[in-house]
Amino acid sequence: MAKTKKVKAEELDRIYILKMVLYLILGSFWVKLNNTSGSWQIPVPVGLLIGIFLASRDRFQIDRKLEYAILLMAMFIGFWLPLGLTIKL
């Protein structure tokens, strides 16, 4: 019998860093719904939802916990910074 080597696909460092930066940017994106008088505002973390969807579908799922942590950190930072989209109803 011939022995076969299992080739393990590894992610390059630059691709990993690029993914982390993209998760950081994506996680900070919010959509804020305002009424015209400005009396109420509903913030929706759209970037977090998209980021969680992408992280769960990632083919290298070794560092999924780290990706979730970066998304959550970026979500909290993006809540207080004026990032995202504001829609006036």
LUMTI-391863 format. One record per residue: residue in three letters; chain; z, x, y of N, C-alpha, C, O, CB in turn. Coordinates in steps of 0.1 Angstrom, whole numbers. Glycine has a CB too. Layout:
N
+--------+--------+-------+-------+--------+-------+--------+---------+-------+-------+--------+-------+-------+--------+-------+--------+---------+
! residu ! chaine !   nup ! neast ! nnorth !  caup ! caeast ! canorth !   cup ! ceast ! cnorth !   oup ! oeast ! onorth !  cbup ! cbeast ! cbnorth !
+--------+--------+-------+-------+--------+-------+--------+---------+-------+-------+--------+-------+-------+--------+-------+--------+---------+
!    ALA !      A !     Z !     X !      Y !     Z !      X !       Y !     Z !     X !      Y !     Z !     X !      Y !     Z !      X !       Y !
...
+--------+--------+-------+-------+--------+-------+--------+---------+-------+-------+--------+-------+-------+--------+-------+--------+---------+
This chain:
89
+--------+--------+-------+-------+--------+-------+--------+---------+-------+-------+--------+-------+-------+--------+-------+--------+---------+
! residu ! chaine !   nup ! neast ! nnorth !  caup ! caeast ! canorth !   cup ! ceast ! cnorth !   oup ! oeast ! onorth !  cbup ! cbeast ! cbnorth !
+--------+--------+-------+-------+--------+-------+--------+---------+-------+-------+--------+-------+-------+--------+-------+--------+---------+
!    MET !      A !     0 !     8 !    -12 !     0 !      0 !       0 !     0 !     9 !     12 !     7 !    19 !     13 !    12 !     -9 !       0 !
!    ALA !      A !    -8 !     5 !     22 !    -8 !     12 !      34 !     2 !     6 !     44 !     3 !    -6 !     45 !   -23 !     11 !      41 !
!    LYS !      A !     9 !    15 !     50 !    19 !     11 !      60 !    12 !     9 !     74 !     4 !    16 !     78 !    30 !     22 !      62 !
!    THR !      A !    16 !    -2 !     80 !    10 !     -5 !      93 !    21 !    -4 !    103 !    33 !    -7 !    101 !     4 !    -19 !      93 !
!    LYS !      A !    17 !     2 !    115 !    26 !      3 !     126 !    26 !    -9 !    134 !    15 !   -15 !    137 !    23 !     16 !     134 !
!    LYS !      A !    38 !   -13 !    138 !    38 !    -25 !     147 !    38 !   -19 !    161 !    46 !   -11 !    166 !    51 !    -33 !     145 !
!    VAL !      A !    28 !   -24 !    169 !    26 !    -19 !     182 !    34 !   -29 !    191 !    31 !   -41 !    192 !    11 !    -18 !     186 !
!    LYS !      A !    43 !   -24 !    198 !    52 !    -32 !     207 !    46 !   -31 !    221 !    45 !   -20 !    227 !    67 !    -28 !     207 !
!    ALA !      A !    43 !   -43 !    227 !    37 !    -43 !     240 !    48 !   -41 !    250 !    58 !   -48 !    250 !    30 !    -56 !     243 !
!    GLU !      A !    47 !   -31 !    259 !    57 !    -28 !     269 !    51 !   -30 !    283 !    39 !   -28 !    285 !    63 !    -14 !     267 !
!    GLU !      A !    60 !   -34 !    291 !    56 !    -37 !     305 !    57 !   -24 !    313 !    67 !   -17 !    313 !    64 !    -49 !     311 !
!    LEU !      A !    47 !   -21 !    321 !    48 !    -10 !     330 !    58 !   -12 !    341 !    61 !   -23 !    345 !    34 !     -7 !     336 !
!    ASP !      A !    63 !    -1 !    346 !    73 !     -2 !     357 !    68 !    -9 !    369 !    75 !   -17 !    376 !    79 !     12 !     360 !
!    ARG !      A !    56 !    -5 !    373 !    50 !    -11 !     386 !    48 !   -26 !    385 !    49 !   -33 !    394 !    37 !     -4 !     390 !
!    ILE !      A !    44 !   -30 !    373 !    42 !    -45 !     371 !    56 !   -52 !    371 !    57 !   -63 !    376 !    35 !    -48 !     357 !
!    TYR !      A !    66 !   -46 !    365 !    79 !    -52 !     365 !    85 !   -53 !    379 !    90 !   -63 !    383 !    89 !    -43 !     357 !
!    ILE !      A !    83 !   -42 !    388 !    88 !    -43 !     401 !    80 !   -53 !    409 !    86 !   -60 !    417 !    86 !    -29 !     408 !
!    LEU !      A !    67 !   -54 !    407 !    59 !    -64 !     414 !    63 !   -78 !    410 !    64 !   -87 !    419 !    44 !    -62 !     410 !
!    LYS !      A !    67 !   -80 !    398 !    72 !    -93 !     393 !    85 !   -97 !    400 !    87 !  -108 !    405 !    73 !    -94 !     378 !
!    MET !      A !    94 !   -87 !    401 !   107 !    -89 !     408 !   105 !   -93 !    423 !   112 !  -101 !    428 !   116 !    -77 !     406 !
!    VAL !      A !    96 !   -86 !    429 !    93 !    -89 !     444 !    87 !  -102 !    445 !    90 !  -110 !    454 !    83 !    -78 !     450 !
!    LEU !      A !    78 !  -106 !    436 !    72 !   -119 !     437 !    82 !  -130 !    434 !    82 !  -141 !    441 !    60 !   -121 !     427 !
!    TYR !      A !    91 !  -128 !    425 !   102 !   -138 !     423 !   111 !  -139 !    435 !   116 !  -150 !    438 !   110 !   -134 !     410 !
!    LEU !      A !   114 !  -128 !    442 !   122 !   -128 !     454 !   115 !  -136 !    465 !   122 !  -144 !    471 !   125 !   -113 !     458 !
!    ILE !      A !   102 !  -134 !    467 !    95 !   -141 !     477 !    94 !  -156 !    473 !    96 !  -165 !    481 !    81 !   -135 !     479 !
!    LEU !      A !    91 !  -159 !    461 !    89 !   -172 !     456 !   102 !  -180 !    457 !   102 !  -192 !    460 !    83 !   -172 !     442 !
!    GLY !      A !   113 !  -174 !    453 !   126 !   -181 !     453 !   131 !  -185 !    466 !   139 !  -194 !    467 !   136 !   -172 !     446 !
!    SER !      A !   127 !  -178 !    477 !   131 !   -181 !     490 !   124 !  -192 !    497 !   127 !  -195 !    508 !   131 !   -168 !     499 !
!    PHE !      A !   114 !  -198 !    490 !   105 !   -208 !     496 !   112 !  -222 !    495 !   115 !  -226 !    484 !    91 !   -208 !     490 !
!    TRP !      A !   114 !  -229 !    506 !   120 !   -242 !     507 !   110 !  -251 !    514 !   102 !  -247 !    522 !   133 !   -242 !     514 !
!    VAL !      A !   111 !  -264 !    510 !   104 !   -275 !     518 !   115 !  -283 !    523 !   123 !  -289 !    516 !    94 !   -283 !     508 !
!    LYS !      A !   115 !  -285 !    536 !   125 !   -292 !     543 !   119 !  -305 !    549 !   110 !  -304 !    557 !   133 !   -284 !     554 !
!    LEU !      A !   124 !  -316 !    545 !   119 !   -329 !     550 !   128 !  -334 !    561 !   140 !  -335 !    559 !   118 !   -340 !     539 !
!    ASN !      A !   122 !  -336 !    573 !   130 !   -340 !     585 !   124 !  -354 !    590 !   112 !  -357 !    587 !   129 !   -330 !     596 !
!    ASN !      A !   132 !  -362 !    596 !   127 !   -373 !     603 !   123 !  -369 !    617 !   127 !  -358 !    622 !   136 !   -385 !     603 !
!    THR !      A !   116 !  -377 !    625 !   112 !   -373 !     638 !   123 !  -372 !    648 !   122 !  -364 !    657 !   102 !   -383 !     643 !
!    SER !      A !   134 !  -380 !    646 !   145 !   -378 !     656 !   154 !  -367 !    652 !   162 !  -363 !    661 !   153 !   -391 !     656 !
!    GLY !      A !   153 !  -361 !    640 !   161 !   -349 !     637 !   175 !  -352 !    632 !   183 !  -344 !    632 !   162 !   -340 !     648 !
!    SER !      A !   178 !  -365 !    629 !   191 !   -369 !     625 !   194 !  -365 !    610 !   206 !  -364 !    607 !   193 !   -384 !     627 !
!    TRP !      A !   184 !  -363 !    602 !   187 !   -360 !     588 !   176 !  -350 !    583 !   165 !  -349 !    589 !   187 !   -372 !     579 !
!    GLN !      A !   180 !  -342 !    573 !   171 !   -332 !     567 !   174 !  -331 !    552 !   186 !  -331 !    548 !   173 !   -318 !     574 !
!    ILE !      A !   163 !  -331 !    544 !   165 !   -330 !     530 !   158 !  -317 !    526 !   145 !  -316 !    526 !   159 !   -342 !     522 !
!    PRO !      A !   165 !  -306 !    522 !   159 !   -294 !     517 !   156 !  -295 !    502 !   165 !  -299 !    495 !   168 !   -282 !     521 !
!    VAL !      A !   145 !  -290 !    498 !   141 !   -290 !     484 !   136 !  -276 !    480 !   127 !  -270 !    486 !   129 !   -301 !     481 !
!    PRO !      A !   143 !  -270 !    470 !   140 !   -256 !     467 !   127 !  -255 !    458 !   128 !  -253 !    445 !   151 !   -249 !     459 !
!    VAL !      A !   116 !  -257 !    463 !   103 !   -257 !     456 !   100 !  -244 !    449 !    96 !  -243 !    438 !    91 !   -261 !     465 !
!    GLY !      A !   103 !  -233 !    456 !   101 !   -220 !     451 !   109 !  -217 !    439 !   104 !  -210 !    429 !   103 !   -209 !     461 !
!    LEU !      A !   121 !  -222 !    439 !   130 !   -220 !     427 !   124 !  -227 !    415 !   124 !  -222 !    404 !   144 !   -225 !     430 !
!    LEU !      A !   120 !  -239 !    417 !   114 !   -247 !     406 !   102 !  -241 !    400 !   100 !  -240 !    388 !   111 !   -261 !     411 !
!    ILE !      A !    93 !  -236 !    409 !    81 !   -229 !     404 !    84 !  -216 !    397 !    79 !  -213 !    387 !    71 !   -227 !     416 !
!    GLY !      A !    94 !  -209 !    403 !    98 !   -196 !     397 !   105 !  -198 !    383 !   102 !  -190 !    374 !   108 !   -189 !     406 !
!    ILE !      A !   113 !  -208 !    382 !   119 !   -210 !     368 !   108 !  -214 !    358 !   109 !  -210 !    347 !   129 !   -222 !     369 !
!    PHE !      A !    98 !  -222 !    362 !    87 !   -225 !     354 !    80 !  -213 !    349 !    76 !  -211 !    338 !    78 !   -235 !     360 !
!    LEU !      A !    77 !  -204 !    359 !    69 !   -192 !     356 !    78 !  -182 !    347 !    72 !  -175 !    338 !    65 !   -185 !     369 !
!    ALA !      A !    90 !  -181 !    350 !    99 !   -172 !     343 !   101 !  -176 !    328 !   102 !  -168 !    319 !   113 !   -171 !     349 !
!    SER !      A !   101 !  -189 !    326 !   102 !   -194 !     312 !    89 !  -193 !    304 !    90 !  -192 !    292 !   106 !   -209 !     312 !
!    ARG !      A !    78 !  -191 !    311 !    65 !   -190 !     304 !    61 !  -175 !    303 !    50 !  -172 !    298 !    54 !   -197 !     311 !
!    ASP !      A !    70 !  -166 !    308 !    66 !   -152 !     308 !    65 !  -146 !    294 !    73 !  -150 !    285 !    77 !   -144 !     316 !
!    ARG !      A !    56 !  -137 !    292 !    54 !   -132 !     279 !    64 !  -121 !    275 !    67 !  -120 !    263 !    39 !   -127 !     277 !
!    PHE !      A !    69 !  -114 !    285 !    79 !   -104 !     283 !    93 !  -111 !    286 !    97 !  -110 !    298 !    77 !    -91 !     291 !
!    GLN !      A !    99 !  -117 !    277 !   111 !   -125 !     280 !   124 !  -117 !    278 !   134 !  -123 !    275 !   111 !   -138 !     272 !
!    ILE !      A !   123 !  -104 !    279 !   135 !    -96 !     277 !   144 !   -97 !    288 !   157 !   -98 !    287 !   131 !    -81 !     275 !
!    ASP !      A !   139 !   -98 !    301 !   147 !    -98 !     313 !   147 !  -111 !    320 !   147 !  -112 !    332 !   143 !    -87 !     322 !
!    ARG !      A !   147 !  -122 !    312 !   147 !   -135 !     318 !   159 !  -138 !    326 !   159 !  -144 !    337 !   145 !   -146 !     307 !
!    LYS !      A !   171 !  -133 !    322 !   183 !   -135 !     329 !   183 !  -129 !    343 !   188 !  -134 !    353 !   195 !   -130 !     321 !
!    LEU !      A !   177 !  -117 !    343 !   176 !   -110 !     356 !   166 !  -117 !    365 !   169 !  -118 !    377 !   171 !    -95 !     354 !
!    GLU !      A !   156 !  -123 !    360 !   146 !   -130 !     368 !   153 !  -143 !    374 !   150 !  -146 !    385 !   134 !   -134 !     360 !
!    TYR !      A !   161 !  -150 !    366 !   168 !   -161 !     371 !   178 !  -157 !    381 !   179 !  -165 !    391 !   175 !   -168 !     359 !
!    ALA !      A !   185 !  -146 !    380 !   194 !   -142 !     390 !   188 !  -138 !    403 !   193 !  -142 !    414 !   202 !   -130 !     385 !
!    ILE !      A !   176 !  -132 !    402 !   169 !   -129 !     415 !   164 !  -142 !    421 !   164 !  -143 !    434 !   157 !   -120 !     412 !
!    LEU !      A !   159 !  -151 !    413 !   155 !   -164 !     419 !   166 !  -171 !    426 !   165 !  -177 !    437 !   149 !   -173 !     408 !
!    LEU !      A !   178 !  -172 !    420 !   190 !   -178 !     426 !   194 !  -171 !    439 !   197 !  -178 !    448 !   201 !   -179 !     416 !
!    MET !      A !   194 !  -158 !    438 !   198 !   -150 !     450 !   189 !  -153 !    462 !   193 !  -155 !    473 !   199 !   -135 !     447 !
!    ALA !      A !   176 !  -153 !    459 !   166 !   -156 !     469 !   166 !  -170 !    474 !   164 !  -173 !    486 !   152 !   -153 !     464 !
!    MET !      A !   170 !  -179 !    465 !   172 !   -193 !     469 !   183 !  -195 !    480 !   181 !  -201 !    490 !   174 !   -202 !     457 !
!    PHE !      A !   194 !  -188 !    477 !   205 !   -189 !     487 !   202 !  -182 !    500 !   206 !  -187 !    511 !   218 !   -184 !     481 !
!    ILE !      A !   195 !  -171 !    499 !   191 !   -164 !     512 !   181 !  -173 !    519 !   182 !  -174 !    532 !   185 !   -150 !     509 !
!    GLY !      A !   171 !  -178 !    512 !   161 !   -186 !     519 !   166 !  -199 !    525 !   160 !  -205 !    533 !   150 !   -189 !     509 !
!    PHE !      A !   178 !  -204 !    520 !   183 !   -217 !     525 !   188 !  -215 !    540 !   186 !  -223 !    548 !   195 !   -221 !     517 !
!    TRP !      A !   194 !  -203 !    543 !   198 !   -201 !     557 !   188 !  -194 !    566 !   189 !  -195 !    578 !   211 !   -192 !     556 !
!    LEU !      A !   178 !  -188 !    560 !   168 !   -182 !     569 !   157 !  -193 !    571 !   155 !  -202 !    563 !   162 !   -170 !     562 !
!    PRO !      A !   150 !  -191 !    583 !   140 !   -201 !     586 !   127 !  -198 !    578 !   116 !  -196 !    584 !   137 !   -201 !     601 !
!    LEU !      A !   128 !  -199 !    565 !   116 !   -197 !     556 !   112 !  -210 !    550 !   120 !  -219 !    548 !   119 !   -186 !     545 !
!    GLY !      A !    99 !  -211 !    547 !    94 !   -223 !     540 !    86 !  -232 !    549 !    81 !  -228 !    560 !   106 !   -231 !     535 !
!    LEU !      A !    86 !  -245 !    546 !    78 !   -254 !     552 !    86 !  -266 !    557 !    95 !  -271 !    549 !    66 !   -259 !     543 !
!    THR !      A !    85 !  -271 !    569 !    92 !   -282 !     574 !    82 !  -293 !    576 !    72 !  -292 !    583 !    99 !   -278 !     587 !
!    ILE !      A !    85 !  -305 !    570 !    77 !   -317 !     571 !    85 !  -327 !    579 !    95 !  -331 !    574 !    72 !   -322 !     557 !
!    LYS !      A !    79 !  -332 !    590 !    85 !   -342 !     597 !    79 !  -356 !    593 !    67 !  -358 !    594 !    84 !   -340 !     613 !
!    LEU !      A !    88 !  -365 !    590 !    84 !   -378 !     586 !    85 !  -388 !    597 !    82 !  -400 !    595 !    92 !   -383 !     574 !
+--------+--------+-------+-------+--------+-------+--------+---------+-------+-------+--------+-------+-------+--------+-------+--------+---------+
